[in-house]
């Protein structure tokens, strides 16, 4: 595996977040062309540059995310092993996160199954 220490060394040692219910707007947001919402994991995030990419768990979309979006959500930093719920909009260069919520520090599919069931 490629060493990610340079990008992710600051993410270790944070306690797990409590499980959060997915907003009811999830269903409505996925019906609008150019907009959507889904569960994601961190592909990479560079704190020095203030941006990175999330990867959709089921769709495999690569979603651009800025540090400002994290600050609005009260998230200090992204955690590699966590699952995030992301609402995104299509921009000229691809999907961009407009809202994000930390879900849990477990396998993404387990979290989705627990929320849906």
N, C-alpha and C positions, 0 to 999 in steps of 0.2 A: 504494500500500500504506500502511496505517496505521503511523505511527511507533511503534515498540515500544521506543524507547531507554529510557524510564522503567522498563520492566519487565525488559528484557533487556540493558541496557548492560553489566552485570557479567559476561555470559557469554562474551565474545569472548576469543580468544587462548589457548585450552586445547588441548593436544595430543590427538590421536585416541586413543581407548581400544583396547586389543587386542580382537580378536574373541573372544567368549565363547560356549561351547556352552550351548544352552538346557537347563535342568533337565529330567530325565526325567519329572517330575511334571506337565509341561504337558498331556500326553494325559489323565491322570486328572483334573486340575482342571477341564477343559472339560466333562466328563460330569456334573458335579454341578450341579443347579439352584441359581441364586443365586451361583455361583462361576465363575471362569474365568481364563484367562490369554491374553495376546496381545501382539503387538508394537505399540508405541505411539511417537508423536512428541509433542513438547511443544506444547500449545495455548497456554498461558501459565502462568507461575509468579511469584508475588509474594513475594520473600524477606522483606520487611518484615512481611507478614502470616503467612508460614510455610505457605502452601498455594497450590495451583494445579490445573490440569487437564491431563491427557494425552488424546490422541485416538488411538483404535485405528486401525491402518493398514488393516485389511481390514473390520472391523465398524463403524468410525466411532463406537464408544462413546466417550462423554466420561467419563473416569475421574478422580475426585477424588483428589488426593494431598497428604499433609501432609509437612512438613519432617522430622518424626520418622521417617517411613518411609525417607526418603533417608539420614538419619543411620545408621539400622540397617544399611543396605546399604553404608555407607562412601562415599556419593556426596556430595561437598561442595556441588555445585550442578548443576542441569539445564542441558543444552546444547541449543539450538534445533535444530541440524541432526543430532543423534544419534538413534539408534533405541534404545528401551528395551524390555526384556521385563518385563511386569507381570503379577503374579498379583493378582486382585481378588476382592472379595466384595460382594454386594449388601447395601446398608444401606438405611435408611428413605428417604433422599433420592437413592439411586442407587448405582452402582458406586464402590467406594473401594479404592485400592491398598493391599495388605497386604505386598507384596514387590516389589522392583524391581531390575533389573540393567541396567547400561549395556552396550549391545551394540557399536555402531560408529558412526562419523561418516560415513555414506554414505546413499545412497538406500535407504529402508526395504525396497523390493521386492527390490533386489539382495542385501541382507543376508539376507532370508528365503530367497531362492532358493539362496544359498550354504550356509546352515545345513541346508536340507532336502535338498540334492543332494549 
